[in-house]
Amino acid sequence: MSSPIFTVHHGKTYIAKLKLSWFESFAGDEMIADKFRELGFKNVIITGSGEHRWAQGLWNGPDESVPLTDEHIESVKEVDLKMMEKFGGGIGGGPLPPNEENSGGGG
């Protein structure tokens, strides 16, 4: 069975639902964020605890289609930042990560 293909677009924000093993659940949020930065994301925010985490970040690379082969990723989707602003901010109710859509002045 082949892995689903997901396309990321430069300058867009994505959120992934993660499932870690019992042992991996002891990893700190910064360690997980570093893995996403290595992939090409910036302004990465990790929330949740233990085996269940959410990772949100801005794709800084070129548009790219990739198979979702990492067993830690349960789901991933593009974030509608305008909708998130309307309903209280980023994941966990926290601030939205800065990106090309919301980093300017004005409002």
N, C-alpha and C positions, 0 to 999 in steps of 0.2 A: 504494500500500500504506500503510495507516494504522499509526501508531506504537502500540506496546503501552501500555496504561494501567496505572499503578502507584498504589496508595493508600498514603499515609503517615498514621500516627496519632500524635497529640500524645503526647509522653512516651516514644515508642519509639525504639530505636536501629537505624540502618540502615547497611549497608556496600555500597559500590559499587566495582565493578572498572572502572578507567579505562584507556583507550588513547589516548595522546597522539601527535601527529605528531612527526616528528623535531625540527622547530623548537620545538614546545611542550615537548618533553622537557627543555629547559633551564630551564623554570619551576621556581621553588623551591616546596617543600611549603607554605610559608606563603601564597604567592600562590594556590595551588589551594584551600587551606583557606578563604581569604577568599571565594572564589567560592561555596563551600558555605554559608558564614555568610550571604552575601547572599541565598541562597535560603530561609533560615529555620532552618538547622541550628545547633546549638551544641555545644561540647565536641568540635570536629572534630579528628580525627587523620588524617594522611596518611602512608602508608608506601609502600615500593617505591622504584624509581628509574627514571630515563630515561623511556621511553615507557609503562611499565607501572606504575600506581599503584593503591592502594586508599585509599578515603576512607570513614571511619567517623564518624558523628555522631548526635546526638540531635535528633529533629524537634521544634522548639519552636513550630511553628505549629498551626493547627487541623487536624483530619482533612481530608484533601484527596486527590482523585484527579486525577492529571496524566498527560498523554502523555509517554513517554520519547523526546523528540525530539532530545536532545543526542547528537551522534555520538561523543562521548568516552565515554559510559557504555555499557560492554559488558553489564553485568548489575548488578542491585541486589536486595537482599533484607533482610528484617528480621533482626536479630541476636538470637539466643537467649542473653541474658546469663548466665543460670544455667548453661547448658551451657559457655559460654566460661570462666566462673569455674572450673568443674570441670576443664577441660582447659588451664588455664594463662594465662588473661587475654585481653587484646584482640588486635587484629591484630598480627602480627609477634611474638607472645608478650609484648607490652608490657602495661601496666596497662589496665584497662577505663576508658573515659571515665566520669566521674561522670554519673549521670542519676537519674531518679525511682525507678528500681528498685533501685539499689545505693548511693545516697548517704546512707542513714541509718546509724545506729549499729548495734549488734547484728550477728549474723553467724552 
